[in-house]
């Protein structure tokens, strides 16, 4: 599927009402995510991003882990709302986990000491670019998605469950599935308040 670049950017929204129904074969999901990972830029071409894609029972298990972890961290009176939110993510088809390989970041800090403080910042920027590319690419295929951040609460259990390298730092979680409801209208701050041009 192809779509005008600007339209794809406009259509990428946070979808919270998703189903386990897929819209393309798993092979296509892999192609889209692999392509995003291969061609998203990174500082010094570090290629420090790492992804784990969960579908089926593995996807469900991630959100059970998240729910059980939050049960221990959220007040009992507030947990029903939290549980409903987690269930909405579990209702999706799959989840992309975004990581950054800290061993690569550490090596770059040692090699380029002048920029050492910047490499963690650049790592997060590169991850953000990848998240956007994956998110928009999934949207083009017909999926809805959202970006979640239950790290570091779930990090240890995720690492143990899926045998994740201790060098991989969890950055974000992206549940995706077939949209069952459209997101609401989005308000925009006037563009002239957010950008300046000098000629």
Backbone as CSV, one residue per row, in Angstrom:
resi,resn,N_x,N_y,N_z,CA_x,CA_y,CA_z,C_x,C_y,C_z
1,UNK,0.845,-1.178,0.000,0.000,0.000,0.000,0.892,1.243,0.000
2,UNK,0.490,2.237,-0.732,1.232,3.491,-0.745,0.294,4.628,-0.355
3,UNK,0.881,5.690,0.155,0.109,6.852,0.566,1.024,8.062,0.489
4,UNK,0.458,9.202,0.143,1.201,10.446,0.149,1.841,10.653,1.528
5,UNK,3.109,11.079,1.519,3.862,11.218,2.762,3.167,12.128,3.764
6,UNK,2.727,13.304,3.322,2.080,14.241,4.222,0.769,13.680,4.775
7,UNK,0.026,12.977,3.937,-1.231,12.384,4.388,-0.965,11.300,5.429
8,UNK,0.094,10.513,5.209,0.456,9.481,6.179,0.786,10.095,7.533
9,UNK,1.488,11.222,7.523,1.822,11.916,8.773,0.544,12.407,9.468
10,UNK,-0.377,12.949,8.674,-1.636,13.447,9.243,-2.466,12.320,9.843
11,UNK,-2.480,11.180,9.167,-3.345,10.073,9.586,-2.788,9.279,10.761
12,UNK,-1.500,9.434,11.053,-0.927,8.730,12.199,-1.452,9.383,13.471
13,UNK,-2.259,8.640,14.193,-2.874,9.123,15.436,-2.746,8.060,16.515
14,UNK,-3.076,8.431,17.735,-3.113,7.460,18.832,-4.476,6.776,18.833
15,UNK,-4.473,5.490,18.518,-5.689,4.681,18.526,-5.690,3.818,19.783
16,UNK,-6.763,3.942,20.574,-6.861,3.173,21.807,-7.927,2.088,21.730
17,UNK,-8.767,2.151,20.729,-9.796,1.138,20.554,-9.387,0.255,19.383
18,UNK,-8.823,-0.916,19.717,-8.241,-1.811,18.717,-8.751,-3.230,18.908
19,UNK,-8.694,-4.013,17.837,-9.087,-5.419,17.938,-7.919,-6.319,17.550
20,UNK,-8.077,-7.604,17.856,-7.040,-8.582,17.514,-7.076,-8.981,16.040
21,UNK,-8.025,-8.447,15.316,-8.094,-8.741,13.884,-6.924,-8.070,13.175
22,UNK,-6.261,-8.827,12.316,-5.156,-8.235,11.563,-5.687,-7.660,10.253
23,UNK,-4.906,-6.803,9.646,-5.332,-6.195,8.382,-4.402,-6.595,7.237
24,UNK,-3.240,-7.154,7.579,-2.295,-7.660,6.578,-1.672,-8.936,7.139
25,UNK,-1.097,-9.784,6.291,-0.438,-10.995,6.798,0.764,-10.657,7.678
26,UNK,1.101,-11.585,8.560,2.257,-11.379,9.440,3.533,-11.125,8.648
27,UNK,3.650,-11.731,7.487,4.830,-11.526,6.645,4.973,-10.054,6.270
28,UNK,3.852,-9.394,6.012,3.893,-7.981,5.652,4.262,-7.128,6.864
29,UNK,3.751,-7.481,8.025,4.129,-6.752,9.244,5.639,-6.804,9.419
30,UNK,6.213,-7.988,9.229,7.659,-8.147,9.363,8.397,-7.283,8.341
31,UNK,7.928,-7.272,7.094,8.569,-6.459,6.052,8.567,-4.978,6.436
32,UNK,7.436,-4.497,6.910,7.278,-3.081,7.259,8.201,-2.702,8.415
33,UNK,8.207,-3.528,9.449,9.018,-3.220,10.629,10.502,-3.364,10.316
34,UNK,10.876,-4.399,9.579,12.285,-4.567,9.190,12.776,-3.379,8.365
35,UNK,11.944,-2.910,7.451,12.309,-1.782,6.600,12.489,-0.526,7.439
36,UNK,11.580,-0.306,8.384,11.689,0.862,9.258,12.984,0.814,10.060
37,UNK,13.311,-0.350,10.597,14.525,-0.489,11.395,15.775,-0.280,10.544
38,UNK,15.755,-0.826,9.343,16.927,-0.755,8.466,17.256,0.682,8.050
39,UNK,16.225,1.479,7.807,16.463,2.773,7.170,16.213,3.987,8.071
40,UNK,15.831,3.785,9.315,15.716,4.926,10.231,17.118,5.357,10.650
41,UNK,17.386,6.654,10.654,18.750,7.127,10.940,19.111,7.029,12.419
42,UNK,20.412,6.994,12.666,20.918,7.000,14.040,22.229,7.777,14.068
43,UNK,22.531,8.390,15.211,23.750,9.187,15.349,24.979,8.318,15.139
44,UNK,25.912,8.820,14.343,27.146,8.104,14.020,26.857,6.749,13.369
45,UNK,25.673,6.626,12.785,25.226,5.349,12.209,25.405,4.210,13.216
46,UNK,25.080,4.508,14.463,25.305,3.542,15.543,24.410,2.313,15.445
47,UNK,23.228,2.472,14.837,22.284,1.364,14.681,22.055,0.664,16.027
48,UNK,21.814,1.469,17.049,21.665,0.938,18.402,20.248,0.470,18.726
49,UNK,19.303,0.732,17.840,17.922,0.336,18.100,17.771,-1.177,18.026
50,UNK,16.938,-1.687,18.904,16.579,-3.107,18.917,15.069,-3.207,19.073
51,UNK,14.460,-4.148,18.402,13.014,-4.323,18.454,12.665,-5.753,18.839
52,UNK,11.569,-5.895,19.549,10.956,-7.191,19.805,9.489,-7.036,19.432
53,UNK,8.996,-7.902,18.549,7.609,-7.825,18.084,6.848,-9.013,18.658
54,UNK,5.809,-8.714,19.415,5.023,-9.739,20.085,3.627,-9.810,19.482
55,UNK,3.198,-11.005,19.142,1.826,-11.229,18.698,1.298,-12.471,19.426
56,UNK,0.019,-12.760,19.239,-0.560,-13.964,19.836,-0.439,-13.977,21.356
57,UNK,-0.115,-15.148,21.883,-0.024,-15.302,23.340,1.087,-14.453,23.949
58,UNK,2.160,-14.228,23.190,3.251,-13.398,23.713,2.782,-11.958,23.931
59,UNK,2.011,-11.448,22.988,1.435,-10.105,23.139,0.531,-10.047,24.370
60,UNK,-0.358,-11.027,24.491,-1.254,-11.055,25.648,-0.468,-11.106,26.953
61,UNK,0.591,-11.904,26.955,1.380,-12.075,28.178,2.050,-10.762,28.596
62,UNK,2.506,-9.984,27.619,3.106,-8.695,27.952,2.142,-7.835,28.759
63,UNK,0.901,-7.775,28.320,-0.050,-6.894,28.991,-0.559,-7.487,30.297
64,UNK,-0.481,-8.821,30.454,-0.748,-9.425,31.760,0.364,-9.061,32.738
65,UNK,1.609,-9.098,32.255,2.742,-8.670,33.076,2.547,-7.223,33.520
66,UNK,2.164,-6.385,32.573,1.979,-4.963,32.873,0.867,-4.763,33.895
67,UNK,-0.241,-5.468,33.693,-1.365,-5.346,34.632,-0.961,-5.809,36.030
68,UNK,-0.298,-6.955,36.113,0.109,-7.480,37.425,1.107,-6.559,38.111
69,UNK,1.990,-5.962,37.326,2.971,-5.033,37.890,2.289,-3.772,38.402
70,UNK,1.376,-3.250,37.629,0.684,-2.027,38.041,-0.227,-2.260,39.238
71,UNK,-0.744,-3.472,39.353,-1.606,-3.790,40.504,-0.848,-3.539,41.819
72,UNK,0.468,-3.734,41.774,1.293,-3.538,42.963,1.731,-2.082,43.134
73,UNK,1.469,-1.253,42.125,1.957,0.120,42.153,0.859,1.186,42.091
74,UNK,-0.369,0.754,41.879,-1.490,1.688,41.766,-2.428,1.464,42.950
75,UNK,-2.953,2.533,43.501,-3.895,2.416,44.615,-5.098,1.581,44.202
76,UNK,-5.564,0.763,45.119,-6.654,-0.166,44.826,-7.876,0.550,44.274
77,UNK,-8.179,1.715,44.833,-9.376,2.452,44.393,-9.236,2.977,42.964
78,UNK,-7.995,3.107,42.475,-7.753,3.618,41.130,-7.482,2.518,40.109
79,UNK,-7.419,1.273,40.580,-6.924,0.226,39.699,-7.907,-0.155,38.592
80,UNK,-9.205,-0.034,38.832,-10.184,-0.426,37.805,-9.968,0.342,36.507
81,UNK,-9.700,1.638,36.636,-9.448,2.459,35.446,-8.165,2.008,34.752
82,UNK,-7.122,1.756,35.545,-5.849,1.283,35.003,-6.024,-0.059,34.306
83,UNK,-6.765,-0.958,34.934,-6.983,-2.282,34.367,-7.705,-2.200,33.025
84,UNK,-8.682,-1.293,32.934,-9.399,-1.114,31.671,-8.487,-0.618,30.567
85,UNK,-7.591,0.277,30.924,-6.643,0.806,29.937,-5.714,-0.298,29.444
86,UNK,-5.197,-1.097,30.376,-4.305,-2.197,29.995,-5.053,-3.208,29.132
87,UNK,-6.310,-3.472,29.458,-7.104,-4.414,28.661,-7.264,-3.905,27.231
88,UNK,-7.372,-2.581,27.059,-7.511,-2.034,25.699,-6.255,-2.308,24.877
89,UNK,-5.093,-2.318,25.522,-3.857,-2.649,24.808,-3.786,-4.144,24.518
90,UNK,-4.224,-4.939,25.464,-4.237,-6.396,25.268,-5.202,-6.791,24.143
91,UNK,-6.259,-6.009,23.942,-7.236,-6.295,22.880,-6.631,-6.154,21.488
92,UNK,-5.453,-5.536,21.382,-4.814,-5.295,20.083,-4.218,-6.578,19.519
93,UNK,-3.743,-6.480,18.294,-3.178,-7.645,17.601,-1.765,-7.966,18.068
94,UNK,-0.959,-6.924,18.300,0.431,-7.161,18.674,1.021,-5.932,19.327
95,UNK,2.271,-6.056,19.738,2.993,-4.948,20.352,4.431,-4.944,19.863
96,UNK,4.921,-3.778,19.516,6.342,-3.600,19.199,7.012,-3.020,20.438
97,UNK,8.060,-3.696,20.913,8.864,-3.188,22.016,10.107,-2.531,21.435
98,UNK,10.368,-1.300,21.852,11.524,-0.539,21.379,12.597,-0.529,22.464
99,UNK,13.813,-0.905,22.070,14.947,-0.921,22.975,16.092,-0.123,22.353
100,UNK,17.046,0.271,23.195,18.319,0.818,22.732,19.433,-0.005,23.382
101,UNK,20.379,-0.442,22.570,21.488,-1.255,23.055,22.520,-0.359,23.738
102,UNK,22.551,-0.419,25.064,23.417,0.468,25.831,24.897,0.135,25.661
103,UNK,25.210,-1.097,25.264,26.613,-1.451,25.021,27.180,-0.625,23.873
104,UNK,26.359,-0.370,22.860,26.795,0.464,21.736,26.968,1.907,22.182
105,UNK,26.022,2.392,22.979,26.103,3.764,23.484,27.356,3.932,24.340
106,UNK,27.614,2.964,25.214,28.796,3.032,26.084,30.086,3.038,25.266
107,UNK,30.128,2.205,24.227,31.331,2.131,23.386,31.573,3.449,22.661
108,UNK,30.514,4.079,22.185,30.654,5.361,21.516,31.118,6.444,22.493
109,UNK,30.627,6.381,23.716,31.065,7.352,24.721,32.557,7.216,25.017
110,UNK,33.043,5.990,25.008,34.472,5.767,25.246,35.300,6.215,24.049
111,UNK,34.769,5.989,22.846,35.515,6.302,21.630,35.544,7.797,21.347
112,UNK,34.432,8.473,21.615,34.318,9.900,21.319,34.010,10.655,22.612
113,UNK,35.023,10.849,23.444,34.824,11.410,24.775,34.288,12.838,24.742
114,UNK,34.616,13.581,23.685,34.132,14.962,23.579,32.600,15.018,23.555
115,UNK,31.996,13.997,22.963,30.538,13.963,22.809,29.866,12.998,23.778
116,UNK,30.600,12.516,24.767,30.103,11.433,25.624,28.724,11.725,26.220
117,UNK,28.534,12.955,26.695,27.261,13.289,27.335,26.090,13.279,26.357
118,UNK,26.399,13.446,25.079,25.334,13.553,24.086,24.811,12.209,23.580
119,UNK,25.610,11.164,23.687,25.186,9.901,23.075,23.880,9.339,23.639
120,UNK,23.632,9.411,24.956,22.318,8.961,25.429,21.172,9.814,24.877
121,UNK,21.421,11.116,24.720,20.403,12.001,24.141,20.154,11.621,22.688
122,UNK,21.240,11.447,21.934,21.098,11.080,20.523,20.445,9.712,20.374
123,UNK,20.729,8.812,21.297,20.107,7.491,21.281,18.589,7.610,21.401
124,UNK,18.137,8.449,22.340,16.694,8.645,22.508,16.073,9.306,21.285
125,UNK,16.805,10.245,20.678,16.294,10.891,19.471,16.147,9.883,18.334
126,UNK,17.154,9.031,18.182,17.090,8.009,17.133,15.929,7.059,17.377
127,UNK,15.730,6.685,18.638,14.613,5.805,18.968,13.286,6.470,18.643
128,UNK,13.185,7.767,18.944,11.960,8.495,18.626,11.668,8.508,17.132
129,UNK,12.713,8.677,16.336,12.541,8.636,14.884,12.021,7.267,14.460
130,UNK,12.641,6.212,14.994,12.215,4.854,14.640,10.777,4.605,15.063
131,UNK,10.415,5.058,16.254,9.040,4.877,16.722,8.063,5.542,15.754
132,UNK,8.398,6.743,15.321,7.527,7.457,14.393,7.422,6.715,13.054
133,UNK,8.547,6.220,12.553,8.539,5.524,11.259,7.726,4.236,11.355
134,UNK,7.927,3.454,12.413,7.151,2.221,12.591,5.677,2.545,12.729
135,UNK,5.356,3.522,13.552,3.966,3.920,13.807,3.281,4.344,12.516
136,UNK,3.940,5.207,11.756,3.353,5.688,10.507,3.252,4.573,9.476
137,UNK,4.254,3.708,9.433,4.237,2.585,8.491,3.093,1.627,8.800
138,UNK,2.871,1.348,10.078,1.746,0.489,10.454,0.424,1.149,10.093
139,UNK,0.344,2.464,10.283,-0.874,3.190,9.924,-1.153,3.082,8.429
140,UNK,-0.113,3.183,7.614,-0.282,3.080,6.168,-0.866,1.718,5.788
141,UNK,-0.486,0.686,6.538,-0.985,-0.667,6.258,-2.420,-0.866,6.730
142,UNK,-2.940,0.082,7.518,-4.316,-0.023,7.994,-4.459,-0.310,9.478
143,UNK,-3.332,-0.382,10.195,-3.378,-0.597,11.637,-3.532,0.732,12.369
144,UNK,-4.084,0.653,13.560,-4.017,1.751,14.505,-3.004,1.383,15.575
145,UNK,-2.406,2.375,16.209,-1.406,2.110,17.240,-1.372,3.273,18.218
146,UNK,-0.677,3.062,19.318,-0.389,4.126,20.270,0.972,3.834,20.879
147,UNK,1.533,4.816,21.551,2.852,4.649,22.158,2.709,4.708,23.670
148,UNK,3.222,3.671,24.350,3.095,3.561,25.794,4.472,3.483,26.449
149,UNK,4.516,3.826,27.732,5.783,3.844,28.461,5.582,3.274,29.862
150,UNK,5.564,1.957,29.953,5.447,1.299,31.250,6.811,0.849,31.775
151,UNK,7.850,1.237,31.067,9.193,1.056,31.567,9.493,2.202,32.543
152,UNK,10.274,2.002,33.580,11.030,0.782,33.885,10.292,-0.227,34.747
153,UNK,8.999,0.025,35.048,8.276,-0.879,35.936,8.282,-2.325,35.451
154,UNK,8.175,-2.529,34.133,8.056,-3.889,33.603,9.369,-4.442,33.067
155,UNK,10.439,-3.666,33.160,11.694,-4.050,32.493,12.208,-5.420,32.906
156,UNK,12.295,-5.668,34.195,12.896,-6.924,34.658,12.108,-8.137,34.187
157,UNK,10.791,-8.047,34.284,9.961,-9.186,33.880,10.002,-9.391,32.375
158,UNK,10.025,-8.320,31.608,10.146,-8.422,30.148,11.477,-9.061,29.779
159,UNK,12.542,-8.602,30.411,13.879,-9.141,30.132,13.928,-10.645,30.422
160,UNK,13.341,-11.044,31.534,13.367,-12.447,31.931,12.482,-13.304,31.016
161,UNK,11.305,-12.805,30.695,10.334,-13.586,29.921,10.804,-13.851,28.497
162,UNK,11.404,-12.848,27.863,11.791,-12.993,26.458,13.307,-13.042,26.260
163,UNK,14.029,-13.337,27.319,15.481,-13.532,27.259,16.166,-12.356,26.561
164,UNK,15.878,-11.158,27.057,16.412,-9.930,26.485,17.793,-9.650,27.075
165,UNK,18.703,-9.236,26.241,20.052,-8.889,26.695,20.000,-7.829,27.795
166,UNK,20.844,-7.963,28.807,20.885,-6.933,29.861,21.351,-5.575,29.341
167,UNK,21.959,-5.553,28.158,22.415,-4.293,27.563,21.285,-3.533,26.862
168,UNK,20.161,-4.205,26.615,19.048,-3.563,25.920,18.178,-2.815,26.927
169,UNK,18.021,-1.529,26.707,17.180,-0.703,27.576,15.820,-0.495,26.923
170,UNK,14.758,-0.850,27.633,13.405,-0.690,27.102,13.038,0.791,27.079
171,UNK,12.579,1.252,25.914,12.256,2.665,25.718,10.751,2.893,25.635
172,UNK,10.029,2.018,24.902,8.600,2.251,24.688,7.925,0.970,24.218
173,UNK,6.604,0.971,24.333,5.787,-0.149,23.865,4.713,0.392,22.928
174,UNK,4.516,-0.275,21.792,3.544,0.188,20.795,2.535,-0.912,20.475
175,UNK,1.391,-0.940,21.169,0.342,-1.882,20.782,-0.300,-1.456,19.462
176,UNK,-0.587,-2.437,18.608,-1.201,-2.124,17.315,-2.248,-3.179,16.962
177,UNK,-3.259,-2.752,16.229,-4.326,-3.659,15.817,-5.270,-2.958,14.874
178,UNK,-6.329,-3.650,14.514,-7.327,-3.045,13.634,-8.162,-2.048,14.430
179,UNK,-8.251,-0.792,13.975,-9.047,0.199,14.710,-10.521,-0.181,14.752
180,UNK,-11.123,-0.005,15.918,-12.560,-0.240,16.053,-13.303,1.062,16.333
181,UNK,-12.570,2.144,16.505,-13.157,3.479,16.678,-12.112,4.503,16.281
182,UNK,-12.571,5.614,15.756,-11.661,6.674,15.340,-11.270,7.542,16.533
183,UNK,-10.050,8.073,16.532,-9.677,9.003,17.602,-10.456,10.306,17.462
184,UNK,-10.535,11.047,18.551,-11.266,12.314,18.521,-10.499,13.390,17.767
185,UNK,-11.119,14.539,17.645,-10.471,15.671,16.987,-9.224,16.073,17.763
186,UNK,-8.243,16.568,17.039,-6.986,16.976,17.642,-6.868,18.488,17.557
187,UNK,-6.565,19.119,18.690,-6.399,20.572,18.719,-4.954,20.932,18.403
188,UNK,-4.762,22.002,17.686,-3.425,22.449,17.309,-3.182,23.871,17.805
189,UNK,-2.026,24.092,18.420,-1.574,25.438,18.736,-1.252,26.141,17.422
190,UNK,-1.571,27.417,17.286,-1.298,28.107,16.024,0.148,27.921,15.576
191,UNK,0.322,27.582,14.308,1.653,27.280,13.783,2.585,28.475,13.893
192,UNK,2.032,29.680,13.760,2.884,30.879,13.813,3.467,31.101,15.213
193,UNK,2.896,30.453,16.234,3.444,30.542,17.594,4.572,29.525,17.811
194,UNK,4.781,28.629,16.826,5.705,27.516,17.055,6.870,27.462,16.092
195,UNK,6.874,28.323,15.076,7.986,28.312,14.127,8.276,29.724,13.663
196,UNK,9.545,30.022,13.465,9.964,31.337,12.957,10.773,31.120,11.687
197,UNK,10.594,31.997,10.718,11.346,31.955,9.459,12.089,33.267,9.285
198,UNK,13.340,33.168,8.911,14.142,34.354,8.631,14.756,34.208,7.244
199,UNK,14.536,35.210,6.391,15.079,35.143,5.024,16.001,36.320,4.755
